[in-house]
């Protein structure tokens, strides 16, 4: 078939559709969002009736994908790296249950934290779960890994973790597609107790998983994604993982002078790794993210050979891998000759002009700073996190999805008054509802602001699970309806909003304010249509 110019995310999505996918499950999170969006907008996927609605969070996405695998269908579950923390309970246990239909878990890592609160490396999760992993070096490889990965998942009876990084997810390249496969028929496991992890069953399945490890290593040794490429200069051997191989080749367009072990499938291929170690005086590990492979081989080799990488300072322990820092690591002259002119100032992101969050922060900060100097505001993950910047300087924390409510509760338990939480509508349904239940059960003295712009705005305006339901959810959780107050955040309503906020700050118990106004960006798109 002819080549198509695709983002890495789009190549993954198209490969899944071509491979006979029956459902994609995800919660929006940069840099993984475009995978699900591509499938949602695909005519081919619509004709195949592929399920593609957004999930409430990554945990529900992982569990739903495992449910689709249970009935023999192929499922893809997508998330950014911090989403792996939310999905971890089911993800780790899915290695023990195994799968029926092919299941690929896509984790998009974000080295350099372009839109994230940490740089965690999802390969540690795959290693922890003892399952095979893929890490593509380019868009074509990403397509091929997904297209063939479902079959491999069904062959070994385990989920596959596929790890990509931001630069691969959001860059384009020509991708050659393969023929479309039909979806699997409905089928069930031959073992009726496969997915029942009672201790007696789980112990047996865990032993079986451990026995598969040599099979996984053998598959890695025979994988087309792992290649040993010899070179004449044996002073250095290079292990290049995923996109690190691309960066290496940018410095050696005519071929690398050193032996190279390209890694695209895990666990590490022992045979090729031993060949590299036996041939070379030193080893350099090029990997984007944390020193996952570097740590593994330092404990694995035991031969006294020097291993260089992020741990010894050859490469920085933080930030992205780039062609330039790879060049420096292999002793080549840094070809980057451009610097940022001194007249260019850093320009941090800001809330959009006309955004409802602006009006919420304006009135909230005015009251709190003037009338409650000891106040603290616990915020969450979303556009409204930008309230940390000038001119608002409105929030005191942002840790993880849902932490605003529970941190406000803990601070109130410790004697803080007033203790205020600010959370978005999508984040509230993702991870805030259980924290609100804790507040209700303890009758905590907290003010919770659910700033409702009726979308998941930070990642591009995807559907929000809570749209039209927030008051009912809060009432169902147990908040007194008299203290669930809806407001329209506009400048003309400033005094009305201020009066409501003052009333609820004076209430000794759980108050929920819902300032509601549609995201200005989604409203613009609707008007254009």
Secondary structure, DSSP 4 states (H G I P E B T S, - for coil): --EEEEEHHHHHHHHHHHTTEEEEEE---TTTHHHHHHHHT-HHHHHTT-B-PPPSSHHHHHHHHHHHHHTT-EEEEEEETTHHHHHHHHHHHHHHH--SS-EEEEEEE-TT-SSSS----THHHHHHHT--EE--SSHHHHHHHHHHHHHHHHHHTS-EEEEEEHHHHT-EEEEE--PPPPPPPP---SSTTTT---HHHHHHHHHHHHHTHHHHHHHHHT-TT-EEE--SEEEEEEEEETHHHHHHHHH-TT--SEEEEEE-EES--HHHHHHHHHH-SEEEEE-SSS-HHHHHHHHHH-S--EEESTTTTSS-SSS---HHHHHHHTT----------TTPPP----PPTT-HHHHHHHHHHHHHHHH-TT-EEE--SSGGGGGGSTTT---SB--STTHHHHHHHHHHHTT-SSEEEEEEHHHIIIIIHHHHHHHHHHT--EEEEEEB-SSBGGGTSBPPTTTTTHHHHHHHHT--GGGEEEE---GGGHHHHHHHHHHHHTSSSEEEEEEB---HHHHHHHHH-
